[in-house]
Structure formats: C-alpha cells, structure tokens
Amino acid sequence: MTTMRHTCAVCAALQQTAIRRRDATLAEAAIRLRETHAANDAEREAFARSSATRCAPQQAPRSSMRMGVPGGNPR
C-alpha cells in the first residue's frame, strides 16, 4: 500500500464528500484515487531525480569537427 501523503484538492473533496454522505463505496473510491495519485507522484519524483543526476556526455574540445564561417574569425 502506498503512503497517504498525497492530498490534492480533488482527493480531499472526494474524501470529505464520502465522509459527509457516509458512503462506503465513495470512501473506497477516494482511497483508491489517493493511492493512485500518490503512486504517480512517487514515480514523477523518481523520474525527476534520475534525470537530474544524469550528466551530459563530456566531449574533448578538439574531438568534434568545426565548421568554418565565411568571413569569420579563422583559428
């Protein structure tokens, strides 16, 4: 089971409605939605973390071909 730290406005409103109506089916739906949103949040965080730690490959300054620009500064 996913931790219940997710609290978006939709999940909170659905849960409050379920409590107010004393509707067990709606309460179960609110819990499932909250778990799904929490799992999506965790997946998004993991993806952001993994992409932030990846570095672009380093290339030696003289390893790539350089284009000459007509009238440019020759080296």
N, C-alpha and C positions, 0 to 999 in steps of 0.2 A: 504494500500500500504506500502511496506517495504521501509525503508530509503535507499537512494542511496549511502551509504558509501563504498560499495564493489567496488573494482577496480582491478580485476586480469588482467593479460596480454591478455587473450582470450576475455574477455568482452570489454576491451579498444580497442583492434584491431578490433573487430566486429563493435563497435560503430563508430570508425574512418572510416572504410570501408563504412558503411552506409551513413555517412555524405559526404564522398568524392564522392560516386556514386549518392547521393541524392535519395536514395532508401528507401521509407517509410516502405515497408514491412520488409526490413532488419533492419531498425531502431527499429521497434516494436519488432522484434525477439531479438535484442540486449538488449532492455529494459526488456523484459520478462526473458531473461537469467540472466541479472544482478539482478533482483528481486529474482529469484530462488537461485542464489548463495548467496545473502545477507541473505535470509531466512535460508539457510543451515549453513552459518557462525554463525548466531544468535543461531540456535539450537545446534551447536557444542560448542559454548561458554557456553550456559546454562548447557549442559551436563557436561562439564569440571568443571564448578563452583559447580554443585550439587555433583559431585563425590569427589571434593577436600574438601568439608565441612563435608562429612561423615567420622566418625571415626570408626576404627575397634573396635569391642566389647571388653571391658576390662574383663579380667578373673583373679580371685584371684590366687595367686601363688600356693596355696595348693589345688586348686579345680580340677586340672587335674591329671590323672594317670601318673606316671613317670616310664619309663622303666629302668630296671637295665641292665647295660652292663657288661658282664663277664670280670672280671679283672679291672673294672672301679673303680672310687673313690666312696666308699659307704658313704651315708649320714646318 
